């Protein structure tokens, strides 16, 4: 069974975008996953096909209407659809490699892309949307965030990555950042490749990589080490 993504958006032209190329694009063509975009505006009912309105309580910007979104969500994901319903949102739980793996193991995802100031809280609750953030910064819309999420998920689908093993050693898979990489030439602008890596001693190489992983994680992401040791705040 292939992974089925449905993206609800005001800008369907943004898809598949980057996901039409390289690994994800080949997998899309091969049918390893599918991508459907649904134009939210098609579910507006008034003459002007309005999808947003001014915020209750006043203030800047516009808010996407609950009734229009509920209709498009019900169309994309009728009762019984086993796929999780995600809303790209800076207020969501930060996306992790673990969540990407869970999603890749499932039947797909229905992804709502916000625009303007965001969407009416009532539809988030009424349709049990899981809010997912891709980081602590504000994008102008959920589309780039959906592309990022799908990229992270699709590369984990069986058969998508050439070398299946390469996924298991990567940053975050074991709670650590990955060790540095080197390739030819042996010397670059006076900098040699670390001697251990050309020693041919696989045990020493593994130990060096592990030590580098730990050193980098300690230096750059002590929060990951703390989490790995169960010391999360
Ligand atoms: N006013 C909102 C930001 C709205 S940005 C706030 O302050 O929280 C418009 C849309 O872009 C959002 O509805 C969401 O779908 C998307 N978006 C923006 N930043 C995002 C992020 N870091 N992760 C995921 N989606 C994001």
Boltz pocket constraint, residues with backbone or C-beta under 6 A from the ligand:
constraints:
  - pocket:
      binder: B
      contacts: [[A, 87], [A, 88], [A, 89], [A, 90], [A, 91], [A, 112], [A, 113], [A, 114], [A, 115], [A, 116], [A, 117], [A, 118], [A, 119], [A, 132], [A, 133], [A, 134], [A, 135], [A, 136], [A, 137], [A, 138], [A, 139], [A, 140], [A, 141], [A, 142], [A, 143], [A, 145]]
      max_distance: 6.0
